[in-house]
Amino acid sequence: MSRSSWIYLTLAFVVSVGELVYLILARDEVYSFAHIGPMEPCPGNDLTHAVSAAIWSGVAGSGFPDTVFTSLLTHQAPIAVVISVIVLVVATMGGRRRLGRASVRALALAVLVTGGYTPAFALYDLVAAPHCLGVWGGPEGMWMIIVPSGPSAVATSLLMLLAARPARGEARTAGRILAGLAAVTLVLAVVQTDLSQAGAERVTCDEFQESAWTPAEVFLCEMRRENRFTGIADRDVLAHGRAACARYPVEEFSVHDLAPICPAARRQVEAVKAAQVASGAAADAANRIFCDGRRHQPKIRARHVVRDVIWPDYGVIESLEGDYYEDGLVERSLDTGIATSRGHLVLNTHSDFENCVQVEVYTKRPPKEPTGWDRVVEVGYTSPTGRMVLGDTMSAAEGLTVPGLRPGRHRIRFHYAKPDERRRTPQVVLLMIWPEP
């Protein structure tokens, strides 16, 4: 291999690695691609999606692993340069210089096409259809797509073509121009990297700002959270995700992975959520109908009667009046279903079923209920404030407020009926409360 070929391929490797170094340094940042697309057509953007979809469809049809192909596509320029060196050395040693040069030219064309089609189409839209700027992510996205990828792909491929020329008659002027272009490409990459590291025009996966993330940021940050596509530029991961959307459904991404950036996946997620909401609403309605049918009718007139359907975590319903918490009360309630201390009441029920809860406040001891309950327990309770709210202390919901309770000592009669596990009906809880004489 001639000396000039070594020089040109060395320059080509430096240029390609310069872009790779930029991508590695910028891999921990996320670019925002949020936009509202124009009503007018954007031919460059449409062609980019068409080419990407065609490439990834071919990969999917071949059975080649997507992650390996994505990595090869990201590093294709330096890989092509190294292969060119090997090809030219082997061809020179074997006396097949013409075949070696033809192989390098083919590799140069591959670098130009795979690395330059997106910047070329973006540049076309920038010049011929300025209204499409937002489709490419605005000035920030356009800069990221065109620089340094575009000049790097052109410079690398042309330097490879020069390296594949015969030793005699090489164009020194062209070589100098390309060397200058390579230097400019590297400078732009370094400048952009410095700006990126300073935080210019970039956003990060700040979980405290998650509600303000764009769809592209949601997708990219989720890929980071799962440690997927590490070492691959965000723009390539995003392009890969959008290409996967074009051939959705795919095995590599779940429906929830693609939902932020893929309308088809998002529609499926929304349909499942709607079905779950409808199913939950139907179950809630059925439980309330059941609870209404099990409404208790007091034998004597109660001063106050309140009821609600409660489904707490771990089956524990509590009332806590201020700071009157006592450790071990939940454990004490396991055997009888109820335990109390000053200002603290715990009811222990089945954690997998809702509770039809009814509370009756009396001025005197009510008569005992006839049979029909699985458990009936009477305990004493001292209320320091007169405010009892039954609910799930792990939830932000207010709970069921018991009216008419006054500070002082009370008696509580706890009635409990087990749920029908086969029919999945709720369990029933009845509390009778009256002042202790």
Helices and strands as residue ranges (DSSP letters): H 3-25, H 43-62, H 66-74, H 76-93, H 97-128, G 130-136, H 138-146, H 149-163, H 172-197, G 207-212, H 215-225, H 234-246, H 255-258, H 263-293, E 304-310, G 313-315, E 316-320, H 329-336, E 338-341, E 344-348, E 355-361, E 375-383, E 388-390, E 400-402, E 408-417, E 427-435
